[in-house]
Amino acid sequence: MNYTLLDSSSLTYEIELRVYRDCFRGTGPFDPAVNIFIFEKGSNQFQTLMISNFSSPLITSIPDSSIVCNLNQYTFCLESRSYKGQISLAPSSLGYDIGWARCCLSNAFTNLQNPLGQGLTYGNSIPRNDSILNSSPKAYNQLYDVHCSHTSFAFDFSTTDPEGDSLVYLLSDIYGGLNTQGLGVGNPMQGRNDPTVDPFNNPMGAPPYIPLNFLPPFISANPANGNPFILDPETGILSGDGVGTGIYLLAIEIQEYRNGRLISSSIRDLPLSFTNCHTRSLEASIDFLGQETVINGLPVLDYQDSSSLCIKISASSPDTSDYIRITPNIYYPGLSIDPAIERFRLDSDICWRYDSLGLEDTCIFITLTVRSDVSCPNDQPISFSYAICYDSARTALSIQDKFEEIPLSIYPNPGNDYLILQTDADLSGENTLIRILSLNGQLKLEKKLSPQRLPYKIDTASLEAGMYLIEFSNSNGRAIRKWIKE
């Protein structure tokens, strides 16, 4: 549930409720209208907003049938509908709690006890609006996802805040349809037979609400099997590994801070589906065609001037019509390789041309990453590392010590129109290259940095919202960090 302040003089808000329905296991229709309950904080007195203005349902199959890696297609199907309405609220020094409750939950969830007998409460909070004008954070990503079981995963739960408030993400209890006084919807054994709330026959109660019952051993802090989930409180990125097949419901609290003070919080539930997946078992080998000398286990190739490098890539895949994609990463400032990303048949002779101008008595380090053209989440890319040395540099080179991790901090993260880079590394006499790449490796921005300009501020206003990789490198080392633009 989100709210947006439309008019600060009349304190008119638009409230949006997005409801999800399991369209694979049930046929229960969406409600033709919903009653949003609005409580002044600390009071049981309420006013209601009835919303009958809703969007057409959006149906999403999870996993999508186009995911060739999935063995159990259509394990879950979500149908969503958005309800929007407007209301003007009186100025309050306490603020308001807004909520809606509904019974019942889908029996698809692996971690819930008797889901068909439990309701669910959606809510948000408006801070004191006699002095604080606020709109709630908005979700950036879809609030559901599918992953392969027994592998590592990451889900971006980040949200954006219209006023630029600081946001903190925490794993939370999931609240059922009943408050602590037994008002709302939920277990029929408690007399709450009506699946909906309304002002007359079945009113919703004010907070606090009763948490949902998890099926042991699941708990809200560890809502799935496998290793415990890790939620980054700053970025909202949820990660974990080893989760078995199933559909798990969890909740994340978003705390909103302004000038260091907590002004509002909301809780959003998130269903995560884990399914068995294919592993395509890509295998690959590289042949330097006799051009290399092995030093400390790393192939080293000698060149005197501008030259081309030709290698032979041999790969095998369960699908003989498959292609491979080869991505070269070069650990040297200002040096490029063309083509940067190429698509090849499983067995190919590949040549690149390098410009060695200014590279006398030095080496560059290159990693080739080989992956299937149609990758599955379980697939592991195959990497090959080697060096190209010019003149006699390799005779005095300790390749194992040449490339090191550079300590690097970036902030703010998430950010918006700029980011700042800071490092404690000694960069005296070094020119450093900063590159911003999309998650699929596409170069978005490139800057050269002189040692005298740390910390360094980069204008990112031209970048679209999303997640990026920040690469910071020179001839002595390299660092890569994830950064989110809101």
C-alpha positions in Angstrom: 0.0 0.0 0.0 1.4 3.4 -1.0 0.2 7.0 -0.6 1.1 10.2 -2.4 0.5 13.7 -1.1 -1.3 15.4 -4.0 -2.1 18.8 -2.4 -0.3 20.2 0.6 -2.9 22.9 1.3 -5.9 20.6 1.5 -3.8 17.6 2.7 -5.3 15.5 -0.1 -3.7 12.1 -0.5 -3.9 9.4 -3.2 -3.9 5.9 -1.7 -3.0 2.9 -3.8 -3.6 -0.7 -2.8 -2.2 -3.4 -5.0 -3.7 -6.9 -4.4 -2.2 -10.1 -5.6 -4.3 -13.3 -6.3 -3.1 -16.9 -6.8 -4.7 -17.6 -10.2 -3.2 -21.1 -10.5 -4.7 -22.7 -7.4 -7.8 -20.7 -6.9 -10.7 -18.9 -8.7 -11.7 -16.4 -6.0 -12.5 -13.1 -7.7 -11.1 -9.7 -6.9 -13.3 -7.5 -4.7 -15.4 -5.0 -6.8 -14.5 -2.4 -4.1 -12.2 -2.1 -1.1 -12.6 -0.2 2.2 -9.4 1.5 3.4 -9.5 2.2 7.1 -7.7 5.3 8.4 -7.0 5.6 12.1 -5.5 8.6 13.9 -2.5 7.1 15.7 -3.3 6.0 19.2 -7.1 5.9 18.5 -9.6 3.2 17.6 -11.7 5.8 15.8 -11.6 5.5 12.1 -12.7 6.9 8.8 -12.9 4.9 5.6 -12.2 5.4 2.0 -14.1 3.1 -0.3 -12.3 2.6 -3.6 -14.1 1.1 -6.6 -11.7 2.6 -9.1 -9.3 -0.3 -10.1 -7.0 -1.3 -12.9 -7.5 -4.3 -15.3 -5.8 -7.4 -13.8 -2.2 -8.1 -14.8 -1.4 -11.8 -15.0 2.1 -13.0 -14.5 3.1 -16.7 -14.6 6.0 -17.6 -12.3 8.2 -18.9 -13.7 7.4 -17.6 -17.2 6.9 -20.3 -19.8 9.8 -18.8 -21.8 12.3 -19.8 -19.1 13.9 -22.8 -20.7 15.8 -23.6 -17.6 12.8 -24.3 -15.4 11.7 -27.9 -14.9 8.5 -27.1 -13.1 6.8 -24.5 -15.2 3.8 -22.6 -13.9 4.5 -23.4 -10.2 2.9 -20.2 -9.3 0.7 -17.7 -11.1 0.0 -14.2 -9.8 -2.8 -11.9 -10.9 -2.6 -8.3 -9.6 -5.1 -5.5 -9.4 -4.5 -1.9 -8.3 -7.1 0.2 -6.5 -6.6 4.0 -6.3 -8.6 6.6 -4.4 -8.2 10.1 -2.9 -9.0 11.5 0.5 -8.4 14.7 2.4 -7.2 14.4 6.0 -7.4 16.9 8.8 -4.1 18.2 10.2 -2.9 15.9 13.0 0.0 16.2 15.4 -0.1 12.4 15.8 -0.3 11.2 12.2 -2.4 8.3 10.8 -2.3 4.6 10.3 -3.9 3.3 7.1 -4.8 -0.3 6.5 -6.8 -3.0 4.7 -7.3 -6.6 5.6 -8.4 -9.6 3.6 -8.9 -13.3 4.1 -7.5 -15.7 3.0 -4.0 -16.6 1.9 -3.1 -19.1 -0.9 -2.3 -22.6 0.2 0.7 -22.6 -2.1 3.0 -21.2 0.6 5.5 -23.7 1.9 6.3 -21.8 5.2 2.8 -20.9 6.5 0.6 -22.9 8.9 -3.0 -23.2 7.6 -2.8 -20.3 5.1 -6.4 -20.8 4.0 -7.4 -19.9 7.6 -5.3 -16.8 7.9 -5.9 -13.3 6.7 -3.4 -10.6 5.8 -3.1 -6.9 6.7 -1.7 -4.3 4.3 -0.8 -1.0 5.9 1.3 2.2 5.9 1.7 5.2 8.1 1.4 8.9 7.5 3.5 11.0 9.9 2.1 14.0 11.7 0.8 16.1 8.8 0.5 19.3 10.7 4.2 19.8 10.1 5.6 17.0 8.0 4.5 16.7 4.3 5.3 13.2 3.1 4.6 10.6 0.4 5.5 7.0 1.0 8.4 5.2 -0.8 7.6 3.5 -4.1 8.6 0.0 -5.0 11.2 -0.1 -7.8 10.9 -3.8 -8.7 8.0 -6.2 -9.0 7.1 -7.6 -5.6 7.7 -11.3 -6.6 10.5 -13.3 -8.1 11.5 -16.9 -9.0 14.9 -18.5 -8.5 16.6 -21.9 -8.9 16.6 -24.0 -5.7 19.8 -24.9 -3.9 21.8 -22.0 -5.5 22.7 -18.5 -4.5 20.2 -15.8 -5.3 19.7 -12.0 -4.9 16.5 -9.9 -5.2 16.5 -6.2 -5.4 13.8 -4.9 -3.0 14.9 -1.3 -3.2 12.4 1.5 -3.2 12.6 5.2 -4.2 11.4 8.0 -1.9 9.9 11.1 -3.5 11.4 13.5 -0.9 14.8 11.9 -0.9 14.4 10.6 2.7 16.8 7.9 3.9 15.5 4.4 3.8 16.3 1.4 6.0 15.2 -2.2 5.1 14.6 -4.9 7.8 13.1 -8.4 7.8 9.8 -8.2 9.5 6.9 -10.2 10.9 4.0 -10.8 8.5 0.8 -9.5 10.0 -2.5 -11.4 9.7 -6.0 -10.0 9.3 -6.7 -9.6 13.1 -5.5 -7.0 15.5 -4.8 -7.8 19.2 -8.5 -7.1 20.0 -9.7 -9.7 17.5 -11.1 -7.2 15.0 -10.6 -7.8 11.3 -10.6 -11.0 9.2 -8.9 -14.4 9.7 -9.6 -17.8 11.2 -13.3 -18.6 11.1 -12.8 -20.4 14.4 -12.4 -16.9 15.9 -15.7 -15.8 14.5 -14.3 -13.8 11.6 -16.2 -15.5 8.9 -16.5 -12.5 6.6 -13.4 -12.5 4.3 -13.5 -8.7 3.9 -13.6 -5.7 6.2 -16.3 -3.0 6.1 -17.3 -0.1 8.3 -20.6 -1.6 9.4 -20.6 -5.4 9.5 -17.0 -6.3 10.0 -14.8 -3.3 10.9 -11.0 -3.5 10.9 -9.1 -2.8 14.1 -6.3 -0.3 14.7 -2.7 -1.6 15.2 -1.1 -3.6 16.6 -1.9 -6.7 14.6 -1.3 -10.4 15.3 1.6 -12.0 13.3 0.9 -14.8 10.9 1.6 -18.4 12.1 4.6 -19.9 10.4 4.9 -23.7 9.9 7.8 -24.8 12.2 10.7 -24.4 12.0 10.2 -21.3 9.8 10.1 -17.9 11.5 9.9 -14.3 10.2 13.7 -13.8 10.6 14.4 -17.0 8.7 11.4 -17.7 6.5 12.9 -20.4 4.2 15.2 -23.4 4.6 18.8 -23.2 3.5 21.1 -20.6 4.9 19.5 -17.6 6.6 18.6 -14.7 4.3 20.8 -11.6 4.4 19.0 -8.2 3.8 21.3 -5.2 3.2 19.7 -2.5 5.3 21.0 0.3 3.0 20.4 -1.1 -0.5 17.4 -3.4 0.1 19.1 -6.3 -1.7 18.0 -9.7 -0.3 20.4 -12.6 -0.8 20.7 -16.2 0.3 21.6 -19.7 -0.9 20.6 -23.3 -0.4 16.9 -22.8 -0.4 14.9 -25.9 -1.3 12.0 -26.0 -3.8 8.9 -24.2 -2.6 7.1 -20.9 -2.4 8.0 -18.8 0.7 6.2 -15.7 2.0 8.3 -13.1 3.8 7.9 -9.4 4.8 10.3 -6.4 4.7 9.8 -3.3 6.8 10.8 0.0 5.1 11.7 2.6 7.7 11.8 6.2 6.4 14.1 8.8 8.1 14.3 12.5 7.6 17.1 14.6 9.2 18.0 11.5 11.2 14.5 11.0 12.6 12.2 8.1 12.0 9.0 9.6 10.4 7.2 6.6 8.9 7.4 2.8 8.2 5.6 0.4 6.0 5.6 -3.4 5.6 5.4 -5.2 2.3 5.2 -8.9 1.8 7.2 -10.7 -0.9 6.6 -14.2 -2.2 9.7 -16.0 -3.5 9.4 -19.1 -5.6 12.3 -21.6 -5.8 12.1 -24.3 -8.5 14.4 -27.1 -9.8 16.4 -25.9 -12.8 18.4 -27.3 -15.6 22.1 -27.0 -15.6 23.4 -26.7 -19.2 26.8 -28.1 -18.3 28.8 -25.8 -20.6 32.4 -26.8 -21.0 35.1 -24.8 -22.7 38.8 -24.8 -23.4 41.2 -22.2 -24.8 44.2 -22.8 -27.1 46.7 -20.0 -27.5 48.1 -21.7 -30.6 51.6 -22.0 -29.2 52.1 -18.2 -28.7 52.3 -18.4 -24.9 54.9 -19.0 -22.1 53.5 -20.1 -18.8 54.8 -18.0 -15.8 53.4 -18.8 -12.3 50.6 -20.7 -14.0 49.5 -17.8 -16.2 49.9 -17.9 -20.0 52.0 -14.9 -21.1 52.2 -13.8 -24.7 55.0 -11.6 -26.1 54.5 -8.7 -28.5 56.8 -6.0 -29.8 54.3 -3.6 -31.3 50.7 -3.4 -32.6 49.6 -6.9 -33.1 46.6 -9.2 -33.2 45.9 -12.0 -30.8 44.2 -15.2 -32.2 43.0 -17.9 -29.9 40.8 -21.0 -30.4 37.8 -21.5 -28.1 36.3 -25.0 -28.0 33.0 -25.4 -26.1 30.4 -28.1 -25.7 26.7 -27.7 -24.7 23.8 -30.1 -24.4 22.2 -28.0 -27.2 24.5 -28.4 -30.3 22.9 -25.4 -31.9 23.9 -23.2 -28.9 26.2 -20.2 -29.2 28.7 -18.9 -26.7 29.3 -15.3 -25.6 32.8 -14.2 -24.8 33.4 -11.1 -22.7 37.0 -9.8 -22.3 37.9 -7.8 -19.2 41.1 -5.8 -19.5 42.9 -4.7 -16.3 44.7 -1.6 -17.8 43.5 2.0 -17.9 42.5 3.3 -21.2 43.1 0.1 -23.1 40.2 -1.3 -25.1 39.5 -4.4 -27.1 37.3 -4.8 -30.1 34.9 -6.5 -30.3 34.1 -6.2 -26.6 31.4 -8.8 -26.6 30.9 -11.4 -29.4 28.6 -14.3 -30.1 30.3 -17.4 -31.6 29.7 -20.9 -32.5 30.8 -23.6 -30.1 34.1 -24.1 -31.9 35.6 -20.9 -33.2 38.9 -19.2 -34.1 38.8 -15.7 -32.7 41.1 -12.8 -33.2 41.3 -9.4 -31.6 43.7 -6.5 -32.4 45.4 -4.6 -29.6 47.2 -1.2 -29.9 50.4 -1.4 -27.9 51.2 2.3 -28.2 52.6 3.5 -24.8 52.8 0.0 -23.4 56.5 -0.5 -23.6 58.0 -2.6 -20.8 54.7 -3.5 -19.3 52.0 -6.2 -19.2 48.3 -6.1 -19.5 46.1 -8.7 -17.9 43.0 -10.0 -19.6 40.2 -12.4 -18.5 38.0 -14.0 -21.0 34.6 -15.0 -19.7 32.7 -17.7 -21.7 29.0 -18.3 -21.1 26.2 -20.0 -22.9 24.1 -17.8 -25.2 21.0 -18.9 -23.3 22.2 -19.1 -19.7 20.3 -20.7 -16.9 20.6 -19.5 -13.3 22.5 -22.6 -12.3 25.2 -22.1 -15.0 28.6 -21.1 -14.0 30.6 -19.0 -16.6 34.0 -20.2 -17.4 36.9 -17.8 -17.2 40.4 -17.8 -18.7 43.1 -15.4 -17.5 46.3 -14.5 -19.4 48.7 -11.6 -19.9 50.1 -9.8 -22.9 53.6 -8.4 -22.3 55.5 -5.9 -24.4 59.3 -5.9 -24.8 61.1 -7.5 -21.9 58.7 -6.5 -19.1 57.8 -10.1 -18.3 61.3 -11.0 -17.3 61.0 -9.0 -14.1 57.3 -9.4 -13.5 55.8 -11.2 -10.6 52.4 -11.9 -12.2 50.8 -13.3 -9.0 51.5 -10.0 -7.2 50.9 -7.6 -10.0 47.1 -7.4 -9.7 45.6 -6.6 -6.3 42.2 -5.5 -4.9 42.0 -1.8 -4.3 40.1 -0.6 -1.2 37.2 1.5 -2.5 34.1 3.1 -1.0 31.2 4.7 -2.9 28.4 6.8 -1.6 25.6 7.6 -1.5 24.3 4.2 -2.3 21.6 4.1 -3.4 22.1 7.5 -5.1 20.7 9.6 -7.8 22.4 12.4 -9.8 26.0 11.8 -8.5 28.2 9.3 -6.7 31.4 9.9 -4.7 34.4 7.5 -4.8 37.0 7.3 -1.9 40.0 5.0 -1.5 42.9 4.8 0.9 45.2 3.2 -1.7 48.4 5.0 -2.6 47.8 6.2 -6.2 50.7 8.5 -6.5 52.0 8.6 -10.0 49.1 6.5 -11.2 46.3 7.3 -13.7 43.2 5.5 -12.7 40.2 4.6 -14.9 36.7 4.6 -13.6 34.0 2.8 -15.6 30.3 2.4 -14.9 28.7 -0.7 -16.5 25.3 -2.2 -16.6 24.8 -5.6 -15.1 25.1 -7.2 -18.6 28.5 -5.5 -19.1 27.5 -2.5 -21.3 29.7 0.5 -20.7 27.7 3.5 -19.6 30.3 6.0 -18.4 34.1 6.2 -18.4 36.3 8.7 -16.6 40.1 9.1 -16.0 41.1 10.2 -12.5 44.3 11.9 -11.5 45.6 11.1 -8.0 45.1 14.7 -6.8 41.3 14.5 -7.2 40.2 12.1 -4.4 37.5 11.9 -3.2 36.0 12.0 -6.7 32.5 13.0 -7.6 30.9 11.6 -10.8 27.8 13.1 -12.4 25.3 10.3 -13.0 22.2 12.3 -13.9 22.2 10.8 -17.5 21.9 7.2 -16.2 18.6 5.5 -15.9 17.4 4.1 -12.6 18.7 0.6 -11.9 21.8 -1.3 -10.6 25.3 -0.7 -12.0 28.8 -2.0 -11.5 31.5 0.6 -10.6 34.9 -0.5 -11.8 38.0 1.3 -10.4 41.3 0.2 -11.9 44.9 1.1 -12.6 48.0 -1.0 -13.5 48.4 -2.1 -9.8 44.9 -3.2 -9.0 41.2 -3.1 -9.5 38.0 -2.9 -7.5 34.4 -3.5 -8.5 31.4 -2.3 -6.4 27.6 -2.4 -7.0 25.7 0.9 -7.0 22.0 1.6 -7.3 20.6 4.7 -8.9 17.1 5.6 -7.7 
